[in-house]
Amino acid sequence: MDFHLSEEQRLWRKAVHDFVSKEIKPLAHEINEQEKIPQSVIKKMIPMGLLGMSVPEKYGGSELDAISSAIAIEEIAWGDGGTALTFEAHNELGCASVALFGSEDQKSTFLPPVTSGDGKLTALALTEPQAGSDLRNIQTKARKEGKYWVIQGSKSWITNAGEAAFIVTLVKTEPEKGSQGMSMIIVPIDTPGLTIAPPEKKMGAGGTHSHEVRYDKVKVPLEFLLGEEGQGLQQTLRILDGGRISVGALSVGIAQAALEEGVSYAKERETFGKKISEHQAIQWLVADAATEIHAARLMVYYAAWLKDQHKPYTQAGAVAKLFATEMAERAAYSAIQIHGAYGYSREYPVEAMYKAARLMTIGEGTSEIQRLVIARKIFKEGPLRME
């Protein structure tokens, strides 16, 4: 493996970092307190291509390679974790579903407005109240009625549903076929019978919203089916493979921000007659966090590199997601410890970072699911090795 960041990727990292430093990080406290990303921020992301990272240029996207996408998500998360999750879900779940599996007409119709238009986002609806990680047990169904699909059911914890232009929805089109009878269907947000509940009241990550979505005889044209009927589960698993790389990158960004806050505070705070940065206990917290962040970033970049090389990356993505998300929680925890009581205060940013990091071990496949994916791949293909 001959891996290094290209000059273009380094310049991209600097451009996104500078943008986040100016437009997102100064607003992080406000975003979390008000639980809203200003529309002005979203609109400023459009000319940078941050709303179409997985979308071909002909449909208004920037069509970034996987490493560049990971870099962008990491930098946005460095500014604010909840904001990063909003745009990770938009790019890697909603947009990517259409970009990967959509017809020419679908891509031409649905992608340009959400990549270079009025700032509307996208969503992917998988989870249901009784079927979280168990996607084969979803109950939302779609039946054919003339020229339409009629969808009945409900979804839960759907990121961006309230701000979306459309929701890509996983349904059972042929329930008797089990996992081979599932399909993905594009559902425009203004379709009659579609109801978006108010945002869930969450522990943190105020910049991102999750909703219950109800489908009551929702009718959409047959041509809104993504790809072939019955391929929904396979499509979903491919989308989640890519999403895990991005959530890993997101977690690295949160951890990096937490480490920087901890280091900055340790250089200023004095106890027992000296800066706390001189205490060995604090130094060890910093050293452990820095080491794990570096390791996690390399794992994420390696998984992204495999994806760019069109090599299998399911195990590498799961490894990166598992390690990076759990690492981010440890790094944020250490940053709070360094701050002491102030770390528990909402006036200091590490409190919000910890709460955002906690979510990453749950979304897009819990840590337990990642361990299952990794173990099954090991038993089938052997442990992960560098290419």
C-alpha positions, 0 to 999 in steps of 0.5 A: 500500500502506497498511501499518502494524502495528495496535494489536492487533498491537503489543500481541501483539508485546509479549505474546509478547516478554514471554513469551519473555523470561521463559520461553524466552530464559533457558533457551536454553543449556539447551535447546541443550545438552540438546537438549530443550524442557521440556514446561512451556514447551510447556504455557505456550504453549497458553493464549497460542494459540501452538500454533494460530496457523494454526487457526480458533478453533472447533478450538481455535486462535487463527487469527492473521493472517499478520503476527501469526504472523510477529511471534510466530515472530520473537519466539520465535526471538529467544529460541531459534532451534531452539525457534522452528523446532519451533513454526514447523513445527508451526503452518505445516506440520502444522496448516496442512495440515489447517486448509487442506485438511481436511474438517470431520470431519478438522479436528474430530478432529485439530486440537483435541488439538494446539492446546489439549490435551496439548502434542503437536505435528504434522509434515509429511513431504515430504523423502525420502533421494533426493528432497530439493528434488525433490518430484516424485521421491518414492518413498513410495506409497499404494495402496487396499486395501478401506477403507484406504490402505496406505503404503509408503516412508520420509521423512527430516529430518522435523521434530517427527516424534518429538513429533507426534500425527500426520504429514501425509505426501506420497505417490504414490497414482497413480504413473503420473500423475507430479506429478498423482498425488500426495496428502497423507494424515494418519497418526496416530503410533500407527498400526502399521507406522509407525517413527520413528527417533531424532533426527538428530545435527545441527550445532545448533538443539538445540531442534528434532528431525528424524527418519527416518520409515519406513512399512511397510504402514501402514494408515489409513482412506481418509477420512484423505486430505486434500482431493482425490486427486492434489492433493498437490503443489499443496497442498504448494507452497501450504503451503511458500509460507506456511512461507517467510514464517515461516522468514524471520521466524524468521531475523529473530528470530535476527539480532535476538538476535545483534545485541543480543548483539554490541552489549551485548558491544561496550559492555563489552569494552575493547581498546587503551584504549577500548570496542570499540564505539568502533572503526570496524570494530565499528561497521560490523559493527553498522550493516550487521547493523542495516540488513539486519535492518530490510530483512529484517523489512520483506520478511517483513511485506510478504509476510505482508501480501500473504497477508492481502490474499489476493494472490499472494505466492509471489515475495514469500515466496521473496524474504523467505526468501532474503534473511532467512535469508542475512542471519541467517547474516551477522548471527550471523557478525558477532556472533561476530567482535565477541566474538572468541574468546569468540564461538566458545565455547559459553558465549556465546549467539552460537555457538548463534545462528550454528548455528541461522541456518545451518539456515534457508538449507536448510530449507523450500527451500534458497537455491538453490530460492528463487532458482529460484522467484524467477527463474521468477516474474520471467520469467513475471510480472515483478519484484516491485513494491509493491502 
